[in-house]
Structures are given as C-alpha cells and as structure tokens.
C-alpha cells in the first residue's frame, strides 16, 4: 500500500497515535469518507468522458482538417556556419 513496508507503516501508525490520540477513529473515518467521495467523483468523471467519446464519431470534414494540419511543413532552425577565419589576437575590442 503506497509502497510502504511494514516498518514504515508501524512508524506512521505510532506518529498518528501521538498526533491524534483518542480522536484517531474519527479522523480515520473522515479520511475514509473523503477517499470514497473522491473515488465516486473520479468514477463519474471517467463515465462522463467515456460516454462523450463513444457517443460521437469522427466526421469526414474533421478528419480532412486534421490531415491538412499534419501536412504542413515543419519549421527548421537556421544552419550553423562556423567563421571562415580564426580570430586575430591583436584585434580585440576589450583593450
């Protein structure tokens, strides 16, 4: 569970008891309810997404529009050209 080994779980449990003490069952119950609501929300979102994607089919005009976008030329960077001569030691601008 969460990639924790038995020793780490024991340490987390001891810290939880120290922090929450007698309120630990209430905190755990609240955490469980929160996780359950989160799962229900995620499940509803997945169902809505699935129904939206399976309910529509790709039309011919949409497919041709995507092909037009994909057929564009890709931008290329300018080609690097090294200098034709090496810098001269006497021609520096820092002097």
Backbone atoms as SQL, in Angstrom:
CREATE TABLE atoms (id INTEGER PRIMARY KEY, chain TEXT, resi INTEGER, resn TEXT, atom TEXT, x REAL, y REAL, z REAL);
INSERT INTO atoms VALUES
  (1, 'A', 1, 'UNK', 'N', 0.849, -1.184, 0.000),
  (2, 'A', 1, 'UNK', 'CA', 0.000, 0.000, 0.000),
  (3, 'A', 1, 'UNK', 'C', 0.882, 1.230, 0.000),
  (4, 'A', 2, 'UNK', 'N', 0.837, 2.024, -1.028),
  (5, 'A', 2, 'UNK', 'CA', 1.590, 3.265, -1.187),
  (6, 'A', 2, 'UNK', 'C', 3.091, 3.017, -1.179),
  (7, 'A', 3, 'UNK', 'N', 3.536, 1.789, -1.404),
  (8, 'A', 3, 'UNK', 'CA', 4.962, 1.498, -1.453),
  (9, 'A', 3, 'UNK', 'C', 5.637, 1.525, -0.099),
  (10, 'A', 4, 'UNK', 'N', 4.864, 1.398, 0.980),
  (11, 'A', 4, 'UNK', 'CA', 5.439, 1.415, 2.314),
  (12, 'A', 4, 'UNK', 'C', 5.582, -0.010, 2.822),
  (13, 'A', 5, 'UNK', 'N', 6.702, -0.287, 3.459),
  (14, 'A', 5, 'UNK', 'CA', 6.929, -1.590, 4.059),
  (15, 'A', 5, 'UNK', 'C', 6.314, -1.655, 5.445),
  (16, 'A', 6, 'UNK', 'N', 6.410, -2.805, 6.091),
  (17, 'A', 6, 'UNK', 'CA', 5.808, -2.966, 7.415),
  (18, 'A', 6, 'UNK', 'C', 6.405, -2.021, 8.460),
  (19, 'A', 7, 'UNK', 'N', 7.693, -1.813, 8.418),
  (20, 'A', 7, 'UNK', 'CA', 8.327, -0.937, 9.412),
  (21, 'A', 7, 'UNK', 'C', 7.862, 0.514, 9.241),
  (22, 'A', 8, 'UNK', 'N', 7.754, 0.965, 7.997),
  (23, 'A', 8, 'UNK', 'CA', 7.284, 2.325, 7.752),
  (24, 'A', 8, 'UNK', 'C', 5.838, 2.495, 8.195),
  (25, 'A', 9, 'UNK', 'N', 5.007, 1.461, 7.981),
  (26, 'A', 9, 'UNK', 'CA', 3.610, 1.522, 8.416),
  (27, 'A', 9, 'UNK', 'C', 3.519, 1.617, 9.937),
  (28, 'A', 10, 'UNK', 'N', 4.376, 0.893, 10.639),
  (29, 'A', 10, 'UNK', 'CA', 4.382, 0.957, 12.102),
  (30, 'A', 10, 'UNK', 'C', 4.759, 2.360, 12.561),
  (31, 'A', 11, 'UNK', 'N', 5.766, 2.942, 11.935),
  (32, 'A', 11, 'UNK', 'CA', 6.197, 4.300, 12.298),
  (33, 'A', 11, 'UNK', 'C', 5.077, 5.305, 12.036),
  (34, 'A', 12, 'UNK', 'N', 4.415, 5.185, 10.900),
  (35, 'A', 12, 'UNK', 'CA', 3.304, 6.083, 10.577),
  (36, 'A', 12, 'UNK', 'C', 2.183, 5.902, 11.598),
  (37, 'A', 13, 'UNK', 'N', 1.896, 4.664, 11.989),
  (38, 'A', 13, 'UNK', 'CA', 0.861, 4.404, 12.984),
  (39, 'A', 13, 'UNK', 'C', 1.184, 5.027, 14.330),
  (40, 'A', 14, 'UNK', 'N', 2.441, 4.901, 14.771),
  (41, 'A', 14, 'UNK', 'CA', 2.850, 5.490, 16.045),
  (42, 'A', 14, 'UNK', 'C', 2.726, 7.008, 15.999),
  (43, 'A', 15, 'UNK', 'N', 3.141, 7.609, 14.909),
  (44, 'A', 15, 'UNK', 'CA', 3.031, 9.069, 14.768),
  (45, 'A', 15, 'UNK', 'C', 1.561, 9.489, 14.766),
  (46, 'A', 16, 'UNK', 'N', 0.695, 8.704, 14.097),
  (47, 'A', 16, 'UNK', 'CA', -0.730, 9.035, 14.071),
  (48, 'A', 16, 'UNK', 'C', -1.324, 8.971, 15.474),
  (49, 'A', 17, 'UNK', 'N', -0.947, 7.956, 16.246),
  (50, 'A', 17, 'UNK', 'CA', -1.462, 7.838, 17.614),
  (51, 'A', 17, 'UNK', 'C', -0.981, 9.012, 18.459),
  (52, 'A', 18, 'UNK', 'N', 0.278, 9.400, 18.291),
  (53, 'A', 18, 'UNK', 'CA', 0.807, 10.523, 19.063),
  (54, 'A', 18, 'UNK', 'C', 0.117, 11.835, 18.699),
  (55, 'A', 19, 'UNK', 'N', -0.159, 12.026, 17.436),
  (56, 'A', 19, 'UNK', 'CA', -0.773, 13.280, 16.996),
  (57, 'A', 19, 'UNK', 'C', -2.256, 13.353, 17.328),
  (58, 'A', 20, 'UNK', 'N', -2.994, 12.289, 17.055),
  (59, 'A', 20, 'UNK', 'CA', -4.449, 12.357, 17.152),
  (60, 'A', 20, 'UNK', 'C', -5.007, 11.712, 18.416),
  (61, 'A', 21, 'UNK', 'N', -4.296, 10.777, 19.019),
  (62, 'A', 21, 'UNK', 'CA', -4.714, 10.158, 20.273),
  (63, 'A', 21, 'UNK', 'C', -6.086, 9.535, 20.196),
  (64, 'A', 22, 'UNK', 'N', -6.997, 9.985, 21.058),
  (65, 'A', 22, 'UNK', 'CA', -8.335, 9.388, 21.142),
  (66, 'A', 22, 'UNK', 'C', -9.214, 9.763, 19.953),
  (67, 'A', 23, 'UNK', 'N', -8.830, 10.779, 19.204),
  (68, 'A', 23, 'UNK', 'CA', -9.614, 11.194, 18.037),
  (69, 'A', 23, 'UNK', 'C', -9.269, 10.391, 16.799),
  (70, 'A', 24, 'UNK', 'N', -8.340, 9.453, 16.903),
  (71, 'A', 24, 'UNK', 'CA', -7.874, 8.699, 15.736),
  (72, 'A', 24, 'UNK', 'C', -9.006, 7.982, 14.994),
  (73, 'A', 25, 'UNK', 'N', -9.959, 7.309, 15.665),
  (74, 'A', 25, 'UNK', 'CA', -11.054, 6.676, 14.902),
  (75, 'A', 25, 'UNK', 'C', -11.882, 7.682, 14.112),
  (76, 'A', 26, 'UNK', 'N', -12.130, 8.860, 14.676),
  (77, 'A', 26, 'UNK', 'CA', -12.896, 9.875, 13.960),
  (78, 'A', 26, 'UNK', 'C', -12.132, 10.378, 12.740),
  (79, 'A', 27, 'UNK', 'N', -10.842, 10.579, 12.910),
  (80, 'A', 27, 'UNK', 'CA', -10.013, 11.058, 11.801),
  (81, 'A', 27, 'UNK', 'C', -9.966, 10.010, 10.694),
  (82, 'A', 28, 'UNK', 'N', -9.797, 8.737, 11.066),
  (83, 'A', 28, 'UNK', 'CA', -9.740, 7.671, 10.072),
  (84, 'A', 28, 'UNK', 'C', -11.073, 7.543, 9.338),
  (85, 'A', 29, 'UNK', 'N', -12.177, 7.664, 10.067),
  (86, 'A', 29, 'UNK', 'CA', -13.496, 7.584, 9.451),
  (87, 'A', 29, 'UNK', 'C', -13.692, 8.732, 8.464),
  (88, 'A', 30, 'UNK', 'N', -13.298, 9.923, 8.858),
  (89, 'A', 30, 'UNK', 'CA', -13.412, 11.075, 7.963),
  (90, 'A', 30, 'UNK', 'C', -12.539, 10.928, 6.732),
  (91, 'A', 31, 'UNK', 'N', -11.334, 10.392, 6.922),
  (92, 'A', 31, 'UNK', 'CA', -10.438, 10.167, 5.786),
  (93, 'A', 31, 'UNK', 'C', -11.024, 9.129, 4.836),
  (94, 'A', 32, 'UNK', 'N', -11.615, 8.073, 5.395),
  (95, 'A', 32, 'UNK', 'CA', -12.248, 7.043, 4.564),
  (96, 'A', 32, 'UNK', 'C', -13.404, 7.591, 3.758),
  (97, 'A', 33, 'UNK', 'N', -14.246, 8.426, 4.392),
  (98, 'A', 33, 'UNK', 'CA', -15.367, 9.031, 3.674),
  (99, 'A', 33, 'UNK', 'C', -14.882, 9.954, 2.562),
  (100, 'A', 34, 'UNK', 'N', -13.822, 10.710, 2.848),
  (101, 'A', 34, 'UNK', 'CA', -13.270, 11.620, 1.836),
  (102, 'A', 34, 'UNK', 'C', -12.740, 10.845, 0.645),
  (103, 'A', 35, 'UNK', 'N', -12.015, 9.759, 0.910),
  (104, 'A', 35, 'UNK', 'CA', -11.473, 8.943, -0.189),
  (105, 'A', 35, 'UNK', 'C', -12.599, 8.313, -0.995),
  (106, 'A', 36, 'UNK', 'N', -13.674, 7.873, -0.315),
  (107, 'A', 36, 'UNK', 'CA', -14.808, 7.284, -1.010),
  (108, 'A', 36, 'UNK', 'C', -15.484, 8.305, -1.925),
  (109, 'A', 37, 'UNK', 'N', -15.677, 9.521, -1.447),
  (110, 'A', 37, 'UNK', 'CA', -16.270, 10.574, -2.270),
  (111, 'A', 37, 'UNK', 'C', -15.374, 10.921, -3.455),
  (112, 'A', 38, 'UNK', 'N', -14.068, 10.932, -3.225),
  (113, 'A', 38, 'UNK', 'CA', -13.125, 11.214, -4.305),
  (114, 'A', 38, 'UNK', 'C', -13.216, 10.136, -5.384),
  (115, 'A', 39, 'UNK', 'N', -13.272, 8.876, -4.962),
  (116, 'A', 39, 'UNK', 'CA', -13.385, 7.774, -5.929),
  (117, 'A', 39, 'UNK', 'C', -14.683, 7.869, -6.722),
  (118, 'A', 40, 'UNK', 'N', -15.788, 8.211, -6.041),
  (119, 'A', 40, 'UNK', 'CA', -17.064, 8.353, -6.739),
  (120, 'A', 40, 'UNK', 'C', -16.987, 9.482, -7.764),
  (121, 'A', 41, 'UNK', 'N', -16.360, 10.586, -7.384),
  (122, 'A', 41, 'UNK', 'CA', -16.206, 11.708, -8.305),
  (123, 'A', 41, 'UNK', 'C', -15.362, 11.341, -9.512),
  (124, 'A', 42, 'UNK', 'N', -14.271, 10.628, -9.271),
  (125, 'A', 42, 'UNK', 'CA', -13.409, 10.207, -10.383),
  (126, 'A', 42, 'UNK', 'C', -14.132, 9.217, -11.289),
  (127, 'A', 43, 'UNK', 'N', -14.906, 8.309, -10.689),
  (128, 'A', 43, 'UNK', 'CA', -15.665, 7.342, -11.476),
  (129, 'A', 43, 'UNK', 'C', -16.697, 8.060, -12.343),
  (130, 'A', 44, 'UNK', 'N', -17.386, 9.044, -11.771),
  (131, 'A', 44, 'UNK', 'CA', -18.355, 9.820, -12.539),
  (132, 'A', 44, 'UNK', 'C', -17.700, 10.578, -13.679),
  (133, 'A', 45, 'UNK', 'N', -16.523, 11.125, -13.418),
  (134, 'A', 45, 'UNK', 'CA', -15.790, 11.844, -14.456),
  (135, 'A', 45, 'UNK', 'C', -15.363, 10.905, -15.575),
  (136, 'A', 46, 'UNK', 'N', -14.883, 9.702, -15.214),
  (137, 'A', 46, 'UNK', 'CA', -14.487, 8.727, -16.229),
  (138, 'A', 46, 'UNK', 'C', -15.689, 8.280, -17.056),
  (139, 'A', 47, 'UNK', 'N', -16.838, 8.053, -16.388),
  (140, 'A', 47, 'UNK', 'CA', -18.039, 7.656, -17.114),
  (141, 'A', 47, 'UNK', 'C', -18.487, 8.743, -18.086),
  (142, 'A', 48, 'UNK', 'N', -18.432, 9.994, -17.631),
  (143, 'A', 48, 'UNK', 'CA', -18.824, 11.112, -18.488),
  (144, 'A', 48, 'UNK', 'C', -17.882, 11.244, -19.679),
  (145, 'A', 49, 'UNK', 'N', -16.607, 11.083, -19.445),
  (146, 'A', 49, 'UNK', 'CA', -15.627, 11.164, -20.526),
  (147, 'A', 49, 'UNK', 'C', -15.818, 10.020, -21.511),
  (148, 'A', 50, 'UNK', 'N', -16.046, 8.826, -20.985),
  (149, 'A', 50, 'UNK', 'CA', -16.248, 7.669, -21.859),
  (150, 'A', 50, 'UNK', 'C', -17.503, 7.836, -22.714),
  (151, 'A', 51, 'UNK', 'N', -18.592, 8.301, -22.109),
  (152, 'A', 51, 'UNK', 'CA', -19.822, 8.474, -22.875),
  (153, 'A', 51, 'UNK', 'C', -19.677, 9.582, -23.914),
  (154, 'A', 52, 'UNK', 'N', -18.914, 10.614, -23.597),
  (155, 'A', 52, 'UNK', 'CA', -18.719, 11.703, -24.560),
  (156, 'A', 52, 'UNK', 'C', -17.874, 11.255, -25.741),
  (157, 'A', 53, 'UNK', 'N', -16.872, 10.425, -25.494),
  (158, 'A', 53, 'UNK', 'CA', -16.007, 9.990, -26.596),
  (159, 'A', 53, 'UNK', 'C', -16.649, 8.892, -27.420),
  (160, 'A', 54, 'UNK', 'N', -17.429, 8.002, -26.801),
  (161, 'A', 54, 'UNK', 'CA', -18.043, 6.920, -27.561),
  (162, 'A', 54, 'UNK', 'C', -19.306, 7.373, -28.269),
  (163, 'A', 55, 'UNK', 'N', -19.912, 8.459, -27.842),
  (164, 'A', 55, 'UNK', 'CA', -21.154, 8.941, -28.440),
  (165, 'A', 55, 'UNK', 'C', -20.947, 9.691, -29.744),
  (166, 'A', 56, 'UNK', 'N', -19.752, 10.169, -30.008),
  (167, 'A', 56, 'UNK', 'CA', -19.504, 10.924, -31.229),
  (168, 'A', 56, 'UNK', 'C', -18.595, 10.127, -32.144),
  (169, 'A', 57, 'UNK', 'N', -18.827, 10.254, -33.424),
  (170, 'A', 57, 'UNK', 'CA', -17.951, 9.610, -34.393),
  (171, 'A', 57, 'UNK', 'C', -17.215, 10.694, -35.162),
  (172, 'A', 58, 'UNK', 'N', -16.033, 10.369, -35.641),
  (173, 'A', 58, 'UNK', 'CA', -15.227, 11.334, -36.376),
  (174, 'A', 58, 'UNK', 'C', -15.830, 11.536, -37.757),
  (175, 'A', 59, 'UNK', 'N', -16.192, 12.765, -38.066),
  (176, 'A', 59, 'UNK', 'CA', -16.780, 13.050, -39.371),
  (177, 'A', 59, 'UNK', 'C', -15.682, 13.187, -40.420),
  (178, 'A', 60, 'UNK', 'N', -16.098, 13.160, -41.673),
  (179, 'A', 60, 'UNK', 'CA', -15.144, 13.225, -42.773),
  (180, 'A', 60, 'UNK', 'C', -14.462, 14.589, -42.824),
  (181, 'A', 61, 'UNK', 'N', -15.208, 15.675, -42.553),
  (182, 'A', 61, 'UNK', 'CA', -14.613, 17.012, -42.618),
  (183, 'A', 61, 'UNK', 'C', -13.607, 17.215, -41.491),
  (184, 'A', 62, 'UNK', 'N', -13.887, 16.660, -40.318),
  (185, 'A', 62, 'UNK', 'CA', -12.940, 16.773, -39.211),
  (186, 'A', 62, 'UNK', 'C', -11.662, 16.018, -39.544),
  (187, 'A', 63, 'UNK', 'N', -11.805, 14.837, -40.131),
  (188, 'A', 63, 'UNK', 'CA', -10.629, 14.038, -40.478),
  (189, 'A', 63, 'UNK', 'C', -9.787, 14.757, -41.526),
  (190, 'A', 64, 'UNK', 'N', -10.412, 15.387, -42.526),
  (191, 'A', 64, 'UNK', 'CA', -9.636, 16.086, -43.543),
  (192, 'A', 64, 'UNK', 'C', -8.954, 17.315, -42.956),
  (193, 'A', 65, 'UNK', 'N', -9.595, 17.958, -41.980),
  (194, 'A', 65, 'UNK', 'CA', -8.968, 19.109, -41.336),
  (195, 'A', 65, 'UNK', 'C', -7.713, 18.694, -40.601),
  (196, 'A', 66, 'UNK', 'N', -7.752, 17.542, -39.918),
  (197, 'A', 66, 'UNK', 'CA', -6.561, 17.067, -39.230),
  (198, 'A', 66, 'UNK', 'C', -5.458, 16.708, -40.219),
  (199, 'A', 67, 'UNK', 'N', -5.821, 16.158, -41.369),
  (200, 'A', 67, 'UNK', 'CA', -4.814, 15.835, -42.370),
  (201, 'A', 67, 'UNK', 'C', -4.152, 17.099, -42.907),
  (202, 'A', 68, 'UNK', 'N', -4.924, 18.180, -43.082),
  (203, 'A', 68, 'UNK', 'CA', -4.341, 19.440, -43.543),
  (204, 'A', 68, 'UNK', 'C', -3.343, 19.977, -42.538),
  (205, 'A', 69, 'UNK', 'N', -3.670, 19.867, -41.279),
  (206, 'A', 69, 'UNK', 'CA', -2.760, 20.347, -40.241),
  (207, 'A', 69, 'UNK', 'C', -1.482, 19.525, -40.234),
  (208, 'A', 70, 'UNK', 'N', -1.604, 18.206, -40.385),
  (209, 'A', 70, 'UNK', 'CA', -0.440, 17.333, -40.347),
  (210, 'A', 70, 'UNK', 'C', 0.453, 17.487, -41.577),
  (211, 'A', 71, 'UNK', 'N', -0.103, 17.980, -42.706),
  (212, 'A', 71, 'UNK', 'CA', 0.672, 18.101, -43.935),
  (213, 'A', 71, 'UNK', 'C', 1.525, 19.360, -43.990),
  (214, 'A', 72, 'UNK', 'N', 1.451, 20.200, -42.996),
  (215, 'A', 72, 'UNK', 'CA', 2.236, 21.434, -43.013),
  (216, 'A', 72, 'UNK', 'C', 3.718, 21.126, -42.886),
  (217, 'A', 73, 'UNK', 'N', 4.529, 22.025, -43.454),
  (218, 'A', 73, 'UNK', 'CA', 5.975, 21.870, -43.346),
  (219, 'A', 73, 'UNK', 'C', 6.412, 22.172, -41.922),
  (220, 'A', 74, 'UNK', 'N', 7.366, 21.411, -41.454),
  (221, 'A', 74, 'UNK', 'CA', 7.885, 21.640, -40.118),
  (222, 'A', 74, 'UNK', 'C', 8.901, 22.774, -40.158),
  (223, 'A', 75, 'UNK', 'N', 8.912, 23.574, -39.105),
  (224, 'A', 75, 'UNK', 'CA', 9.868, 24.670, -39.016),
  (225, 'A', 75, 'UNK', 'C', 11.260, 24.097, -38.783),
  (226, 'A', 76, 'UNK', 'N', 12.245, 24.662, -39.472),
  (227, 'A', 76, 'UNK', 'CA', 13.617, 24.200, -39.298),
  (228, 'A', 76, 'UNK', 'C', 14.462, 25.348, -38.778),
  (229, 'A', 77, 'UNK', 'N', 15.460, 25.000, -38.021),
  (230, 'A', 77, 'UNK', 'CA', 16.365, 26.003, -37.470),
  (231, 'A', 77, 'UNK', 'C', 17.386, 26.399, -38.537),
  (232, 'A', 78, 'UNK', 'N', 17.916, 27.623, -38.469),
  (233, 'A', 78, 'UNK', 'CA', 18.938, 28.013, -39.436),
  (234, 'A', 78, 'UNK', 'C', 20.187, 27.157, -39.262),
  (235, 'A', 79, 'UNK', 'N', 20.860, 26.928, -40.354),
  (236, 'A', 79, 'UNK', 'CA', 22.051, 26.099, -40.335),
  (237, 'A', 79, 'UNK', 'C', 23.223, 26.887, -39.752),
  (238, 'A', 80, 'UNK', 'N', 23.979, 26.252, -38.876),
  (239, 'A', 80, 'UNK', 'CA', 25.133, 26.900, -38.258),
  (240, 'A', 80, 'UNK', 'C', 26.307, 26.871, -39.222),
  (241, 'A', 81, 'UNK', 'N', 26.907, 28.040, -39.428),
  (242, 'A', 81, 'UNK', 'CA', 28.092, 28.124, -40.275),
  (243, 'A', 81, 'UNK', 'C', 29.241, 28.665, -39.439),
  (244, 'A', 82, 'UNK', 'N', 30.314, 27.912, -39.280),
  (245, 'A', 82, 'UNK', 'CA', 31.443, 28.383, -38.485),
  (246, 'A', 82, 'UNK', 'C', 32.133, 29.553, -39.180),
  (247, 'A', 83, 'UNK', 'N', 32.829, 30.390, -38.414),
  (248, 'A', 83, 'UNK', 'CA', 33.539, 31.519, -39.020),
  (249, 'A', 83, 'UNK', 'C', 34.601, 31.026, -40.016),
  (250, 'A', 84, 'UNK', 'N', 34.827, 31.841, -41.049),
  (251, 'A', 84, 'UNK', 'CA', 35.767, 31.430, -42.097),
  (252, 'A', 84, 'UNK', 'C', 37.218, 31.598, -41.675),
  (253, 'A', 85, 'UNK', 'N', 37.524, 32.539, -40.783),
  (254, 'A', 85, 'UNK', 'CA', 38.910, 32.713, -40.329),
  (255, 'A', 85, 'UNK', 'C', 38.940, 32.739, -38.813),
  (256, 'A', 86, 'UNK', 'N', 40.080, 32.391, -38.248),
  (257, 'A', 86, 'UNK', 'CA', 40.217, 32.391, -36.791),
  (258, 'A', 86, 'UNK', 'C', 40.442, 33.822, -36.311),
  (259, 'A', 87, 'UNK', 'N', 39.995, 34.147, -35.085),
  (260, 'A', 87, 'UNK', 'CA', 40.167, 35.497, -34.555),
  (261, 'A', 87, 'UNK', 'C', 41.657, 35.818, -34.384),
  (262, 'A', 88, 'UNK', 'N', 42.023, 37.056, -34.668),
  (263, 'A', 88, 'UNK', 'CA', 43.405, 37.524, -34.528),
  (264, 'A', 88, 'UNK', 'C', 43.622, 38.043, -33.114),
  (265, 'A', 89, 'UNK', 'N', 44.762, 37.723, -32.452),
  (266, 'A', 89, 'UNK', 'CA', 44.985, 38.151, -31.075),
  (267, 'A', 89, 'UNK', 'C', 45.104, 39.665, -30.933),
  (268, 'A', 90, 'UNK', 'N', 45.505, 40.392, -31.919),
  (269, 'A', 90, 'UNK', 'CA', 45.682, 41.839, -31.802),
  (270, 'A', 90, 'UNK', 'C', 44.422, 42.636, -32.062),
  (271, 'A', 91, 'UNK', 'N', 43.352, 42.040, -32.535),
  (272, 'A', 91, 'UNK', 'CA', 42.128, 42.750, -32.905),
  (273, 'A', 91, 'UNK', 'C', 41.023, 42.564, -31.878),
  (274, 'A', 92, 'UNK', 'N', 41.325, 42.716, -30.602),
  (275, 'A', 92, 'UNK', 'CA', 40.278, 42.545, -29.591),
  (276, 'A', 92, 'UNK', 'C', 39.680, 43.904, -29.244),
  (277, 'A', 93, 'UNK', 'N', 38.397, 43.945, -28.966),
  (278, 'A', 93, 'UNK', 'CA', 37.705, 45.191, -28.633),
  (279, 'A', 93, 'UNK', 'C', 37.801, 45.502, -27.154),
  (280, 'A', 94, 'UNK', 'N', 38.369, 44.634, -26.322),
  (281, 'A', 94, 'UNK', 'CA', 38.429, 44.825, -24.879),
  (282, 'A', 94, 'UNK', 'C', 39.614, 45.702, -24.460),
  (283, 'A', 95, 'UNK', 'N', 40.505, 46.112, -25.354),
  (284, 'A', 95, 'UNK', 'CA', 41.707, 46.852, -24.990),
  (285, 'A', 95, 'UNK', 'C', 41.445, 48.267, -24.641);
